[in-house]
Each structure stands twice: as structure tokens, then as C-alpha cells.
Amino acid sequence: MLRISDLYKTFNPNTVNEKKVLKGLNLELKDGDFVTVIGGNGAGKSTMLNMIAGVHFPDRGSILLDGEDITYMQEFKRSKYLGRVFQDPMMGTASNMEIQENLALAYRRGKKRGMGWGITKEEKELYIDKLKVLDLGLETRLTTKVGLLSGGQRQALTLLMATLRKPKLLLLDEHTAALDPKTAQKVLEISEQIIFGSSLTALMVTHNMKNAIQYGNRLIMMYEGKVIYDVAGEEKKKLRVNDLLEKFQSVSGGEFANDRMILS
């Protein structure tokens, strides 16, 4: 479903602020893979997602999505193939619009718009059914402005919007980092339910090593713009946080110095 080949990216080249972020990144995802991504600050995790989404273009290398070369495809054109949830709960929804209006926008992703009624009766019934899955009581609040929801409710709604039209690839960029632990756990459970329930292919960047081990069928660790560890199946299920720390130290030749990930 996704093939990243020999991807390089340098920001501010030939200046004092030059930063080489991706250095020959290679990664392949099969259809239905749910891959968690961990790594220290500056490992290139978010840059990789931005490359896939089209926010930035690589200096060289290629990105194929379901066999189609999207390496230099404009962001708005490839958006119909992708779903994305950001770290900030405020980024994925329009706060001044109703819940049902936000869902209607998401439901029309990649489709032509006409002059018919904005939300049909059939659509409203669909939204109610989908919102019930979240188990947050939002199915009875379709006309509520999204700006009145909590951060966790907004993030769960964003997740639903990102998957309302089945994307070829779902990108989760530390989507629970801004939430309190209890709410974060709820959103992660919803994420897993939607991903496996709809047989989605997903990449989830996280700073929480326990969550990286617990969720998904595969885990990759990035360091200095490359994948340095890739584990799946039964081997992944047996992992512990200490195993990841030891693996990082053996491959990188140094200690894992990211307090945010260790404390999580």
C-alpha cells in the first residue's frame, strides 16, 4: 500500500541553519498494516508524515501509494487518498461549524460538490451510526458547535472524519499527545477499533513507547532520518520498553536521550 524508497530531505540547505532530516529513508507497508513509529527528537518521524501528505517535497527519492507515484503530487490532490489526525485537537475540525456540518465536509472529500441539500436524511442517519461507535454521546448532539466540545471529543471526531471515507492510508501524528492520560487511552482504543474494524492501513507516530508496543501489528524505530529497527508479529508482542531502549543504544552507539518518551 505504501512504498518509500531512498528518501532524502534537507531543510535550509547551504545555510547556517541547514538540517538534514531524512537520509535515505526506506519503508514499505502492506495493505492492512497498522505501524507504530517511535524515535527521539529530530529522528524524522513527523517529516516522514509530511512527505507522505505532500506538505513538503523530498530532495530525492520516491513515494508510491497503492502503486501510484505521489512523490511530487500537490497536497490537495493526494488528500483524497489520505486521512490525517494531528497532535493539536483544534486542527482537524472547524470550531464554528456543527458536528454534522464537519462530518458532511469529510464525507465529501474527493467528491464533486453540487447545489443540493447540504445534509440529507440518509447522511444524518449514517453520522448518528458512526458517532455511536465513539461512545461519547455525540450522536445526540449533531447540531452542537464543535468549538464547545472537549479536546478528547474533538480528537475522536477528527479521527472519525479522517476515516469516514475509507482512506488508502491513515496518518496519526502523535494524536493523543495533547490529551490527559485517561482521554488519550480512550482515543487510542477508538483508533484501534476503527483501524481494524475498517481494515485500514495506518502509520501512528507516538512518543509513548508502551503505546507503540501495545497497539498495531508492527513497530519501527527511527534514528537520524532512517529506520533502524523494524519488528512485527509475535516478536513485537513480547517487547518491553527496556528492549527498545537497549536496541536504540546498540544501533545508535549512544544513550536514548528523550525524556518525553522515557517518562511516558
C-alpha positions in Angstrom: 0.0 0.0 0.0 2.9 2.4 0.7 6.5 2.2 -0.6 9.0 4.9 0.4 12.3 4.5 -1.4 15.6 6.3 -0.7 14.0 9.5 0.6 16.2 12.5 1.4 15.2 15.8 2.8 17.4 18.8 3.9 15.8 22.0 5.3 17.6 25.3 4.8 20.4 23.8 2.6 23.7 25.7 2.4 22.9 27.9 5.3 24.0 28.0 8.9 20.6 26.5 9.8 21.0 23.5 7.4 19.3 20.5 8.9 19.5 17.0 7.2 16.3 15.3 8.4 15.8 12.3 6.1 18.9 10.4 4.9 17.8 7.6 2.6 14.6 6.5 4.3 13.1 3.2 3.1 9.8 1.8 4.3 7.1 -0.5 2.9 3.6 -1.0 4.3 1.3 -3.9 3.3 -2.4 -3.4 2.9 -3.9 -3.5 6.4 -0.6 -2.8 8.3 -1.0 -0.8 11.5 2.5 0.5 12.1 3.6 2.5 15.2 6.6 4.8 14.8 8.9 5.8 17.6 12.2 7.7 17.8 13.9 10.6 19.5 13.5 14.3 18.7 14.8 15.0 15.2 14.6 11.4 14.1 12.4 12.4 11.1 9.1 11.0 12.2 6.8 14.0 11.5 8.9 14.9 8.4 8.1 11.5 7.0 4.4 12.0 7.5 4.6 15.5 6.0 6.3 14.0 2.9 3.6 11.4 2.5 0.9 14.0 3.0 2.5 16.4 0.5 3.3 19.2 2.9 6.9 19.1 1.8 8.5 17.5 -1.2 11.7 15.4 -0.9 15.1 16.4 -2.3 15.2 12.9 -3.9 13.6 9.5 -3.6 10.1 8.3 -4.3 6.8 7.7 -2.5 4.3 5.2 -4.0 0.8 4.9 -2.6 -1.1 1.8 -3.8 1.2 1.7 -6.8 0.7 5.3 -7.8 3.7 7.7 -7.6 2.7 10.6 -5.4 6.2 11.9 -4.7 5.5 15.4 -6.2 1.7 15.3 -6.3 0.2 18.5 -4.8 -1.1 18.2 -1.3 -4.7 18.9 -2.2 -4.7 16.3 -4.9 -3.4 13.5 -2.7 -5.6 14.4 0.2 -8.5 12.4 -1.2 -6.4 9.2 -0.7 -5.2 10.1 2.9 -6.7 10.6 6.3 -4.7 12.5 8.9 -5.1 13.4 12.6 -2.7 15.9 14.1 -1.4 16.4 17.6 -3.5 19.6 18.2 -7.2 18.6 18.6 -8.1 22.1 17.2 -6.5 21.4 13.8 -8.8 18.7 12.4 -12.2 20.4 12.8 -14.0 23.7 12.1 -14.9 25.0 15.5 -17.7 27.4 14.3 -19.5 24.6 12.4 -21.8 22.0 13.8 -20.8 18.4 14.3 -22.9 17.2 11.4 -21.5 20.0 9.2 -18.0 18.9 9.9 -18.9 15.3 9.1 -20.6 16.4 5.9 -17.4 18.1 4.8 -15.4 15.0 5.5 -18.0 12.8 3.7 -17.5 14.8 0.5 -13.7 14.5 0.5 -12.6 13.9 -3.1 -16.2 14.2 -4.4 -17.7 16.9 -6.6 -19.9 19.4 -4.8 -23.3 20.5 -6.2 -26.2 22.7 -5.2 -28.3 20.1 -3.4 -29.2 20.0 0.3 -26.1 20.0 2.4 -27.1 17.1 4.6 -29.6 14.5 3.5 -31.7 12.4 5.9 -29.7 9.3 4.9 -26.4 11.1 5.7 -27.7 12.2 9.1 -28.6 8.6 9.9 -25.1 7.5 8.8 -23.5 10.1 11.0 -25.5 9.0 14.0 -24.5 5.4 13.5 -20.8 6.3 13.2 -20.9 8.6 16.2 -22.4 5.9 18.3 -19.2 3.9 17.8 -17.3 6.6 19.6 -19.4 6.1 22.7 -19.1 9.7 23.7 -22.8 10.7 23.4 -22.1 12.9 20.3 -24.8 11.1 18.3 -27.4 13.2 20.2 -25.6 16.5 19.6 -25.4 16.8 15.8 -26.2 20.5 15.8 -23.7 21.3 18.6 -20.9 23.6 17.5 -17.6 21.7 17.6 -15.9 24.5 19.5 -18.0 23.6 22.5 -16.5 20.0 22.7 -13.6 18.9 24.8 -10.2 18.2 23.3 -10.8 14.5 23.5 -14.2 14.7 21.9 -12.8 16.8 19.1 -9.9 14.4 18.5 -12.3 11.5 18.4 -14.5 13.4 15.9 -11.4 14.2 13.8 -10.5 10.6 13.7 -14.0 9.7 12.6 -13.8 12.4 9.9 -10.4 11.2 8.7 -11.9 7.7 8.1 -15.5 8.5 7.1 -14.4 7.9 3.5 -12.0 5.0 3.7 -8.6 6.4 3.1 -5.8 4.3 1.4 -3.6 5.4 4.3 -4.3 6.9 7.8 -1.6 9.1 9.3 -1.7 9.7 13.1 0.8 12.3 14.2 1.1 12.0 18.0 -2.7 12.4 18.0 -3.0 11.8 21.7 0.0 13.8 23.0 -2.1 16.8 23.9 -4.7 14.9 25.9 -4.8 13.8 29.5 -3.9 10.1 30.1 -7.5 8.8 30.5 -8.8 10.6 27.4 -5.7 9.6 25.4 -6.4 6.0 26.3 -10.0 6.3 25.1 -8.9 7.9 21.8 -6.3 5.2 21.2 -8.9 2.5 21.8 -11.2 4.2 19.3 -8.3 4.4 16.9 -7.6 0.7 17.1 -11.3 -0.1 16.8 -11.7 2.0 13.6 -8.4 0.8 12.0 -9.0 -2.9 12.5 -12.8 -2.6 12.0 -12.4 -1.0 8.6 -9.2 -2.9 7.6 -7.3 0.4 7.2 -3.5 0.8 6.6 -2.2 3.2 9.2 1.0 4.9 10.4 0.9 6.1 14.0 3.8 8.3 15.3 3.9 8.3 19.1 6.2 9.4 21.9 4.8 6.7 24.2 6.8 3.5 24.0 4.2 1.5 25.9 1.6 2.5 23.4 3.9 1.8 20.5 4.3 -1.8 21.8 0.6 -2.3 22.7 -1.0 -1.0 19.5 -0.6 -2.1 15.9 0.9 -5.2 14.3 4.3 -3.7 13.6 6.7 -1.2 15.2 9.5 0.8 13.6 12.1 2.9 15.3 13.7 5.8 13.5 17.0 7.5 14.2 18.7 10.3 12.2 16.3 10.0 9.2 16.4 6.2 8.8 14.6 3.1 10.1 16.9 1.4 12.5 14.6 -1.2 13.9 11.5 -3.0 12.4 9.6 -5.6 14.3 6.2 -7.3 13.9 4.0 -10.2 14.9 4.8 -12.3 18.0 8.2 -10.7 18.4 6.6 -7.3 18.8 4.1 -8.6 21.3 6.9 -9.8 23.6 8.7 -6.5 23.6 9.3 -4.4 26.7 10.3 -0.7 27.0 13.7 -1.8 28.1 14.1 -3.9 25.0 13.5 -0.8 22.9 16.0 1.3 24.9 18.7 -1.4 24.6 18.0 -1.7 20.8 18.4 2.0 20.4 21.6 2.1 22.3 23.1 -0.8 20.4 22.2 0.5 16.9 23.0 4.2 17.6 26.0 3.7 19.8 24.6 6.2 22.4 22.0 6.5 25.1 18.4 7.3 24.4 18.2 11.0 25.4 14.5 11.8 25.1 12.9 12.4 28.5 9.5 12.9 27.0 9.5 9.3 25.7 11.1 7.7 28.7 8.8 9.4 31.2 5.8 8.3 29.1 
